[in-house]
Amino acid sequence: MEQSNRYPPGDLAIWIFILAELAIFGIAFVAYAFARMYNVELFNEYQQHLDRRSALANTLVLITSSYFVVRAVHAIREDNSRLCIRWLSAAMAMGALFLLIKGAEFAHHFALGINLSTNTFYMFYLFLAIFHFMHVIMAMIILAAIALKARRGGYSARDHRGVETGASYWHMVDLVWLILFPLVYVMH
């Protein structure tokens, strides 16, 4: 059964899960926007304490990782498991780099005594950033499981739904960051 032309790609269950995840993030983003609307000065002041260069670097890291995942899907569609595994490994390396950069940012804030109780801005910032951080970890675990199955010959040009499923989740995590980055770090 040829699967390369399936739409949406991957398993339907992941799309239900992705929509649920996007709804949760969407509600959090709307709550952030409303809280910001009533505390503009507070949000503007504390937003300036965030490391925009690290956030921009992380944006580039995640965009690159998504490119690597696209290449992995393309490789398995061409029945090249070894190349698929390499691209998935590169995407996971980018995910690890994201976690290191973000972890350093968290460590800086925590060392200053900043936590969810510091103020409304930091409550939203830390909630959104940590929630996203956990999603990156989960996406990396998914990609690792896919790479392991690919290494064992579990995917082919004819049967690669699992690769597309994992790729879809990875792209959702990146999409959330592409909303979170300007919302929290850039917009005034």
C-alpha positions in Angstrom: 0.0 0.0 0.0 1.6 3.3 -1.1 1.5 5.9 1.6 3.6 8.8 0.2 0.5 10.6 -1.0 -1.5 10.4 2.2 -3.0 13.6 3.4 -2.6 14.5 6.1 0.7 12.7 6.4 1.1 10.2 9.2 -1.5 8.6 11.4 -4.8 10.4 12.0 -4.5 10.0 15.7 -1.4 12.2 15.8 -3.4 15.0 14.1 -6.1 14.7 16.8 -3.3 15.0 19.4 -1.7 17.9 17.6 -5.0 19.8 17.4 -5.5 19.2 21.1 -2.0 20.4 21.8 -2.4 23.5 19.6 -5.7 24.2 21.4 -3.9 24.1 24.8 -1.1 26.4 23.6 -3.7 28.6 21.8 -5.6 29.1 25.1 -2.3 29.9 26.9 -1.4 32.4 24.1 -4.8 34.1 24.4 -4.5 34.2 28.2 -1.0 35.8 27.8 -2.4 38.4 25.4 -5.2 39.3 27.7 -2.9 39.5 30.8 -0.5 41.6 28.7 -3.3 43.9 27.7 -4.0 44.7 31.4 -0.3 44.9 32.4 1.4 46.5 29.4 4.0 48.3 31.4 4.9 45.3 33.5 5.1 43.0 30.4 7.2 45.6 28.4 9.6 46.1 31.3 10.3 42.4 32.1 10.3 41.4 28.5 13.4 43.5 28.1 15.2 41.1 30.6 14.8 38.2 28.3 17.7 37.1 26.1 16.5 37.8 22.6 19.7 36.7 21.0 19.4 33.2 22.5 15.7 33.1 21.5 16.6 34.1 17.9 19.3 31.4 17.9 16.8 28.9 19.1 14.4 29.9 16.4 17.1 29.3 13.8 17.9 26.0 15.5 14.3 24.8 15.3 13.8 25.9 11.7 16.9 24.0 10.8 15.7 21.0 12.7 12.4 21.0 10.8 14.4 21.1 7.6 16.3 18.0 8.8 13.1 16.2 9.6 11.7 17.0 6.1 14.9 15.5 4.6 14.4 12.4 6.8 10.9 11.9 5.4 12.1 12.4 1.9 14.9 9.9 2.4 12.6 7.2 3.7 10.2 7.9 0.8 13.1 7.0 -1.4 13.7 3.9 0.6 17.0 5.1 2.1 16.7 4.2 5.8 20.4 5.0 6.6 20.0 8.6 5.3 16.7 8.9 7.1 18.4 7.9 10.4 21.1 10.5 9.7 18.6 13.3 9.1 16.6 12.3 12.2 19.9 12.3 14.2 20.7 15.7 13.0 17.2 17.0 13.9 17.7 15.5 17.4 21.0 17.2 17.7 19.3 20.5 16.9 16.7 19.7 19.5 19.5 19.0 22.1 21.1 22.4 21.1 17.7 24.1 21.6 17.4 22.5 25.1 21.0 23.6 26.0 20.4 27.2 25.0 17.0 27.3 26.6 18.3 25.5 29.7 21.0 28.1 30.1 18.4 30.9 29.9 16.3 29.1 32.5 19.3 28.7 34.8 20.1 32.4 34.5 16.6 33.3 35.5 16.4 30.8 38.3 19.8 32.0 39.7 18.3 35.5 39.9 15.4 34.0 42.0 12.9 34.4 39.2 10.1 31.8 39.3 6.4 31.5 38.5 5.5 33.7 41.5 7.8 36.6 40.6 5.1 38.4 38.6 2.5 37.9 36.0 4.9 38.3 33.1 7.3 35.7 34.4 4.4 33.3 35.3 3.4 33.3 31.7 6.9 33.3 30.3 8.0 30.4 32.4 4.9 28.4 31.9 4.9 28.8 28.1 8.7 28.3 27.8 8.8 25.2 30.1 5.7 23.7 28.6 7.3 24.1 25.2 10.7 22.8 26.5 8.9 19.6 27.6 7.3 19.2 24.2 10.8 19.4 22.6 12.0 16.6 24.9 8.9 14.5 23.9 9.5 15.2 20.2 13.1 14.1 20.6 12.0 10.9 22.2 9.6 10.3 19.4 12.3 10.9 16.8 14.7 8.6 18.7 12.1 5.8 18.7 11.5 6.3 14.9 15.3 6.3 14.2 15.6 3.1 16.3 12.8 1.4 14.3 14.3 2.6 11.0 17.6 1.2 12.1 15.9 -2.2 12.5 14.4 -2.0 9.1 10.9 -0.9 10.2 10.3 1.6 7.5 10.4 1.6 3.8 9.3 3.6 0.8 6.0 1.7 0.9 5.5 1.8 4.7 6.7 5.0 6.4 3.6 6.3 8.1 5.5 6.3 11.5 8.2 8.6 10.1 5.5 11.0 8.8 3.7 10.8 12.1 6.8 11.8 14.1 7.7 14.5 11.6 4.2 16.0 12.0 4.6 16.2 15.7 8.1 17.7 15.4 6.7 20.4 13.1 3.9 21.2 15.5 6.5 21.8 18.3 8.4 24.1 15.9 5.3 25.9 14.9 4.4 26.6 18.6 7.9 28.2 19.0 7.4 30.3 15.9 4.4 31.8 17.7 5.9 31.9 21.2 9.1 33.6 20.1 7.5 36.8 18.7 4.7 36.9 21.2 6.9 36.7 24.3 10.3 38.0 23.1 9.6 40.6 20.4 6.1 42.1 20.4 5.5 45.2 22.5 
